[in-house]
């Protein structure tokens, strides 16, 4: 029977993948059929071959994309590509692709077929779970005859596209309206974000219970002032501490089978990553970026949504905002794995595209942030508009979309990667948007820097916080408020002041020094009333804390008293930050010796302070930071290479009182982690454990590869 069948197909010019008689299978496959054999395109065992009509045979014959019938198609043993009929010899200069149904094609032929929306085998019509993709990022640059796809990574931990397990696949709920955007045309409007998980939102409301409230502590510089004394710049410290992360869990708020991180009762996040994939990111940098993004994706919950934007000479959105359930995570990993490096650096276009994703989304999660990473300088925005002497002082505001300037809900956390990034631009972008700037000096800690940042973003417990201060005694007035980068306002003839704090991460703390004058008085007086209001991001409720009063005693005589160590500690921090800013200004003018002297003088004053003599931890950290800055300003070359970025990252950290990565600051042995929260530390530990784990075999995936493609006519 098998011999007869072979003669018939040979006579008809066919080599089809169809269901053949059992005897044939035994002859060809040695008595066992491979698990990867193709699904039958048609069953003809019930009809003798000789009885089939010509029209039926034509219907079984595969066609090209132009509709032409192929006289001979490739099977597992064929030496011709079923799409172009070209030879498929190994080592013939063409990449070959073997599908999971065991059929083989030229790589450039099958990727072209897939790019046209065909996700089934051209021969046996089996639907593929894993598809070959060419790179999505043309970015305006021709690839000069090479198929620009993802290179092979030898370290198994760097593979980011992984096939879902059978259990995960069964649980996938991929929305039908989500095509693979990372190789198709980009829509004109980004209103295609995946709908929010309303069931999870309802579950969060049910299990939230009564949330903790922000703690407010008030520390006057002195608890008593003599009746006859009249003081100027009397300091009052306002200390705020956010609630702990809520650990109550609901089954409906838990991650699905493929997720590794428990979903606490927290505010879900809309996150957009804006990634530099210019030519300078080639090699190890791009591989480490993919690994860091893989870590980020795996640590987002099913209610969080992620969009990926990549830029070089131009920007492109690879995937829309999609929920990080199993299917969304797989889609994001595939988009990340498709990244290739080429072209210049257009940071402004990347930010425009990233904010367009945020602005045009139909639905909104309570928390929203943009992560921006770049290793170079914008070669487009300033090259034509800034020239000569003006180039040294560009207006970095032009890099940021105007809508971000007025937005208080979207912060851009920027990451400067390596020695060649534009730290001044990245710092300015973060400052304008209310985000932080991190300096990633060592390529290997990129994942740790991301981990620390998202550890905070995934733990937002307070939004739109406003701290209000009102003078009570008629003789009291507020001095100008120094609140770092937080916006403040003085009203009513300096008798009322506001500080707009915004978001707080779980367990995060804020300190603000308010200076007032203390008038003559013969009895105890109330200087100030302090009010605090904010929004709970989970319940959306407005929370108003009880009003607190700042009262001081007014005895006739005050014996010697010690100033508040809390006030002294905060004054040290504020003055150290001012010294850093002044030193940076001197260094930018070329006076490095003056910059070093400014820092040295501040270290001397710091060492004599009350808090330093009490071995206060913050004072020790400030001294270590100032000393490190001195070393990085030792020469012009050292300052240009890393000093400027290190100082700017430190200023970002102190002005927002929020942790940033700089140098080794993510290392647990470093003193420079004063603002880290438990959520940041936990995520950072998770990253470092994964990063330092022994090498493991690569998971069973089919990574995209970089192969030469067939030359195409121009």
LUMGU-62988 format. One record per residue (C-alpha): y, z, x; residue in one letter. Coordinates in steps of 0.5 Angstrom, whole numbers, plus 500, padded with zeros to 3 digits. Layout:
N
YZXA;...
END
This chain:
714
500500500X;505502506X;503495509X;505491503X;511495502X;514494509X;512486508X;516486502X;522489504X;522485511X;521479507X;527480502X;532482508X;532490506X;532496509X;533501504X;533508503X;529509497X;523513494X;517509497X;510510495X;507517498X;502513503X;508510506X;512516507X;505519511X;505513515X;512513517X;513520518X;507523520X;505526514X;511530513X;518528510X;524531514X;528536510X;534532512X;531526508X;536522504X;536523496X;533517493X;538512491X;533509486X;526510484X;522504484X;515506485X;514505478X;515498479X;511493484X;516490489X;514483487X;516484479X;523486481X;529481479X;534478484X;539482480X;536489481X;535488488X;543486489X;544492485X;541496490X;544493496X;550496499X;556493500X;562494504X;569496502X;571489500X;565488496X;561484500X;553485500X;550487506X;544483508X;541489512X;543496511X;542502517X;537507515X;534513520X;531508525X;536502524X;540500530X;546497526X;552501522X;551500515X;559499514X;561494519X;554491521X;556493528X;551495534X;550502534X;547503541X;548510545X;553509550X;556503548X;563506548X;563508540X;562514537X;556515532X;556520527X;549522524X;550525517X;546531514X;542526510X;540523517X;543516516X;548514522X;554510522X;560509527X;564515527X;571510526X;567507520X;565513516X;572517517X;575511514X;570511509X;572518508X;579517508X;579513502X;576518498X;568517499X;565523500X;558520499X;553517503X;554509503X;546508503X;543514499X;549516495X;547523497X;554528496X;556531503X;557538504X;560537511X;565531512X;567527518X;575527519X;580524523X;586528525X;591529519X;597529524X;600522526X;607526526X;610519527X;606518534X;601512535X;595515538X;594509542X;587507540X;584514540X;581517534X;585524535X;581529532X;579536534X;576537541X;570541542X;570548544X;565551548X;566558546X;562559540X;568564538X;573559538X;569554533X;573555526X;570551521X;564554519X;559552513X;559557508X;552560507X;548559501X;550565497X;557563499X;557556496X;554559490X;560563489X;565558491X;570556485X;574550488X;580548484X;578540482X;586539483X;585540490X;584534495X;583535502X;591534504X;590535511X;588527511X;592524505X;599523503X;603528502X;606529495X;614529494X;614536491X;610542493X;609545486X;601544487X;600551489X;594554486X;595559480X;595566482X;588571480X;591574474X;584578473X;585581480X;592583478X;590586472X;585590476X;590592480X;594595475X;588599472X;586602478X;593603481X;594610478X;600614480X;603611487X;606616492X;613616493X;618614499X;619621503X;627622504X;629627509X;636629511X;638632518X;645634519X;647635527X;649642526X;647646520X;653650520X;661649522X;666654523X;671655517X;677653522X;673647525X;675640523X;670635526X;670627527X;664623527X;659629525X;652626525X;647626519X;640623520X;637620514X;630619515X;625615510X;618614510X;614610506X;608612502X;601611505X;596605504X;593606497X;585606498X;583606491X;579600490X;576596484X;570592484X;575586481X;580587487X;574587492X;573581496X;568576494X;561575498X;564571504X;570576505X;570581511X;576586509X;576590503X;582589498X;585595497X;590596491X;596592495X;601587493X;598580495X;601575499X;604568500X;604566507X;606560510X;604559517X;609554521X;605551527X;608548534X;603542535X;607538540X;604536547X;605542551X;600546546X;594542549X;588545552X;587552552X;594554548X;591550542X;584553542X;587560542X;592558536X;586556532X;582562534X;588566532X;589563525X;581563524X;582571525X;588571520X;584567515X;578571515X;583577514X;586575508X;584577501X;582572495X;589574492X;593572498X;595565498X;596561505X;599554506X;599551513X;605547516X;604543523X;610540527X;611536533X;616530532X;616531525X;613536520X;607536515X;604540510X;596540511X;594545505X;598547499X;598555498X;591556496X;588563495X;583565500X;577566496X;571562499X;573555498X;580556500X;578559506X;574554508X;579549506X;584553511X;579553516X;578545516X;586544516X;586549522X;580545526X;584539525X;590541529X;591536535X;597536540X;602531541X;609529541X;616533541X;618539538X;622539532X;623546529X;628545524X;623540521X;618545521X;622550518X;624546512X;617544510X;615551510X;621553506X;620547501X;613550500X;616557498X;621554494X;617549490X;611554488X;610554481X;607562481X;609567486X;606573489X;610579490X;610579498X;612572501X;613571509X;613565514X;610566521X;613561526X;610559532X;613555538X;612554545X;618550547X;625548545X;627544539X;628537542X;631534536X;636538533X;640539539X;639533543X;644529539X;649534536X;650538542X;652536549X;655538555X;658545556X;656546548X;649546549X;649553553X;651556546X;648552540X;649554533X;642556532X;643557524X;642549524X;635551525X;634555519X;635552512X;641554508X;637557502X;633562507X;640564509X;642567502X;634569501X;632576501X;625575499X;623571505X;623573512X;621569518X;617572523X;617568530X;613568536X;615565542X;609563546X;609562554X;615562559X;618555556X;619557549X;627558547X;627565546X;634565544X;633560538X;626564536X;630571536X;636568532X;631565526X;628571525X;635575525X;638570520X;632571515X;630578516X;624577520X;622580527X;621576534X;615577538X;614575545X;607572547X;607572555X;600572556X;596567552X;590571551X;594576546X;596571541X;591573536X;593580537X;600579536X;598575529X;594581528X;599586529X;604582524X;599581519X;597588519X;604590516X;605584512X;599586508X;601593507X;608592504X;609598499X;616598498X;621592496X;628592495X;630599498X;637601497X;640607500X;646610497X;651615500X;657618496X;662623499X;662629495X;668634498X;675630497X;676631504X;670627507X;670620509X;665615512X;665612519X;663605519X;655605519X;651603524X;644600521X;642595526X;640589523X;640592516X;646590511X;651595510X;657596505X;663601505X;666602498X;671606495X;676608500X;670609505X;667614500X;661610498X;656607503X;650603502X;644600506X;640595504X;633596507X;629591503X;621592505X;617597508X;610597510X;605603509X;607609513X;613605516X;619610518X;626608518X;632612521X;639611520X;645615523X;651616518X;657619521X;663623517X;669627518X;668635516X;675638514X;677645514X;673649509X;673657507X;666656504X;659652504X;661645502X;657639500X;658633504X;654628501X;649626496X;644621498X;640616493X;635612494X;632606489X;626601490X;621597487X;614598487X;611591489X;604592485X;607595479X;614592479X;617598477X;623601479X;623607483X;629612483X;628618488X;631625486X;638625489X;639630495X;645633498X;647634505X;650642505X;653645511X;655653512X;662655513X;662662517X;668664520X;665664527X;659660529X;655663535X;652658540X;647653536X;642648538X;644641535X;638638531X;633634536X;632629530X;639627531X;639627538X;632623538X;636617534X;642617537X;638616544X;635610540X;641607538X;645608544X;639605548X;639599544X;646598545X;645598552X;640593552X;645588548X;650590553X;645588559X;643582556X;650579555X;652581562X;645577564X;647571560X;654571564X;650571570X;652578572X;645581573X;647586578X;651589572X;646588567X;641592572X;647598573X;648598565X;640600564X;640605570X;646609567X;643609560X;636611563X;640617567X;644619560X;637619557X;634623562X;639629561X;638629553X;636634549X;630630546X;628628553X;628635556X;623637550X;618631553X;620627546X;615621546X;620616543X;625618549X;619617554X;618610551X;625608551X;625610559X;619605560X;622600556X;629600560X;625600566X;621594565X;628590563X;631592569X;625589573X;625583569X;632582571X;631583578X;633575579X;635569575X;628566576X;625572573X;630573567X;629566565X;622566565X;621572561X;626577562X;631574556X;625573551X;623581553X;630583552X;630579545X;624582543X;626589544X;632588541X;629585535X;624591534X;630596535X;634593530X;629592525X;625599527X;619595526X;614593531X;614587535X;609584541X;612583548X;609583554X;603588554X;606592548X;600591543X;595594549X;594601546X;595604553X;603601553X;608606551X;612601547X;609601540X;613606537X;614603531X;606601530X;604603523X;596605522X;595599518X;598595524X;594599529X;587598525X;588590524X;590590532X;584594533X;580589529X;582583533X;581586540X;574588538X;573581536X;576578542X;573582547X;566582544X;560578548X;560571547X;555569541X;552562540X;556558536X;555558529X;551552525X;557547524X;559540526X;565541529X;570535529X;570531536X;575527540X;572520541X;575513543X;576509537X;575502536X;581498538X;585496532X;589490531X;597491531X;
END
